[in-house]
Amino acid sequence: MSHLRTRAVHAGQGPDPAHGALATPVHQTSAFGYGTLEHGAAIFSGDAPGYRYSRFGNPTVQALETKMADLEGAPAAVAFGSGTAATASILLGLLKPGDELVFLGPLYGGTESLFRSLGERFGIRAVDASLRGLPDSLTPATRMVWVETLTNPGLRLHDLSAVAAVARSRGVVSVADNTFCTPCLTRPLEHGFDLVMHSMTKYLGGHGDATGGVVAGSAALVAAIRSTGLGQVGGNLSPQEAFLFLRGIKTLPLRMAAHCEGALAVAQFLSTHPAVAVTHYPGLASHPQNALATRQMQGGYGGMVSFELAHGGRAGAAAVLDRLQLFTQAVSLGDVNSLACHPASTTHSFITPQARAQNGIREGLIRLSVGIEHPHDLIADLAGALDAAGHAGT
Ligand SMILES: Cc1ncc(COP(=O)(O)O)c(C=O)c1O
């Protein structure tokens, strides 16, 4: 099973041995009977395989973990109830007071705030290396480097092989949040990263009906994260949600191809519209990292597009957003249906105006999560909203 499209369907799943069910059964149980005292003792000590309690492991969840490890090319994976629980479990499982965590910002706001508030409360120092650069930001106390494979909402990239090489040369664990790219477009472990994590809530689920997170990497790192994040913190994914993710991931490669096709068409349209000052999309020749994106991303440039209106600021953005019909105004991303949001007043409203300015998050910026609808309909929707809002195309 060498092709990702095949593995997305089959990895981790097969007809259920009990009754031959083709869909992986939802093992909706909190505890598992282990029969005899000695068998229970062996399961608890790890000497025998088997399940004991769903906080530690569950067959439906394990099928998903196996599938995600396979798709990311990792020996092991562990699933969580949200991407945020996955992030917190990586921190709590691998770091200790006095350690430094260096990240290349901007990150998803929730991740940055988790690093700064939770991390710092427990003596883990979070350092944004985006201005000084990674090599100059690492100190003897640095234990972890964190990047996102595509940033939000600027849609910039990091050279993953270069970041992993710096981390490795300094003996530091490297982590990539691959939520925006998915393993269809980028596989950080192939670039030398130690760990890859996702908010499965987005493209992996794909239908906007479940929250979840996953971390994949070496058996030793994943075991440490699992024991803290599940055993001690209790951030486990429910079997019902695992079922939805298993189902969603089967069509991930097909969906991502449609997201990429639609986003490229939408970006090309926006980039030639006179009301749009700048369009951020890695697939456009005008994107400052188009060459890196072409090298690092496989099979497309993702489903996210951001654009800034030439005039009108927040009122101009509202005039466009409030007129969209096919794009629903909502945060989140990666759903089959298209979403649009105003980062300055939603996803990035909690950071300082200076941080917004530093990251180009101006009042006229709009972020699109391009769904799998026909690109012509999406472009017509955007054209109609831009024209009706007074941003006529000629
Ligand atoms: C890049 C990225 N990482 C992590 C998260 C957190 O994931 P969750 O909302 O599933 O906790 C998000 C959520 O928006 C995200 O966009």
The ligand as a MOL file (V3000), in Angstrom:
LIG
                    3D

  0  0  0     0  0            999 V3000
M  V30 BEGIN CTAB
M  V30 COUNTS 16 16 0 0 0
M  V30 BEGIN ATOM
M  V30 1 C -2.9950 25.4380 13.3400 0
M  V30 2 C -3.8610 25.0540 14.5020 0
M  V30 3 N -3.3360 24.2990 15.4850 0
M  V30 4 C -4.0720 23.9270 16.5580 0
M  V30 5 C -5.3880 24.3310 16.6980 0
M  V30 6 C -6.1660 23.9080 17.9120 0
M  V30 7 O -6.9990 22.8610 17.5790 0
M  V30 8 P -8.4150 22.5400 18.3180 0
M  V30 9 O -9.3280 23.6820 18.0130 0
M  V30 10 O -8.8180 21.2470 17.7170 0
M  V30 11 O -8.1250 22.4540 19.7710 0
M  V30 12 C -5.9680 25.1080 15.6990 0
M  V30 13 C -7.3800 25.5480 15.8280 0
M  V30 14 O -7.8350 26.4140 15.1210 0
M  V30 15 C -5.1830 25.4850 14.5700 0
M  V30 16 O -5.6890 26.2430 13.5870 0
M  V30 END ATOM
M  V30 BEGIN BOND
M  V30 1 1 1 2
M  V30 2 1 2 3
M  V30 3 2 2 15
M  V30 4 2 3 4
M  V30 5 1 4 5
M  V30 6 1 5 6
M  V30 7 2 5 12
M  V30 8 1 6 7
M  V30 9 1 7 8
M  V30 10 2 8 9
M  V30 11 1 8 10
M  V30 12 1 8 11
M  V30 13 1 12 13
M  V30 14 1 12 15
M  V30 15 2 13 14
M  V30 16 1 15 16
M  V30 END BOND
M  V30 END CTAB
M  END
